[in-house]
Every structure is written in structure tokens, then in C-alpha cells.
């Protein structure tokens, strides 16, 4: 629907449901993401997901998963 391109995906990521999102990036930022992904031997999607999860954890610590040091 319009510029909002999020849809509920049937896949599971851990115990949480996932949502598919579409983003527009500056071409230089995307080139850097591609280089990081290649260096880590993962997909650019993985790098974006990892960055988003770290950003949320940094900004809103209450959303972090509890640590179990057992």
C-alpha cells in the first residue's frame, strides 16, 4: 500500500514473528554494506538486520532479551 511496504511474513526468527520491510538507502551506504557483508561472508540483509537489532538494543535497553548466564 503506497510507500509503506511492510507485510507480515510467515517465517519465524527465534520465537518472534518477522516482518518484511523495504528501505531506500544512499548508494554509498549500500556499497559499504555490501563490502561489510562480503567481509563477514553473509548477506547484506543479514548486515542490515544485525545493525537494526543492535540499534534498538542500544536505544531501548528494555527490549533486550534477558541474559541467562547458566
Protein Blocks (a to p, Z undefined) as FASTA:
>chain_A
ZZbccdddfbdehjbccddddddddfklmmmmmmmmmmnopafklmmmmmmmmmmmmmmm
mlpccddfZZ
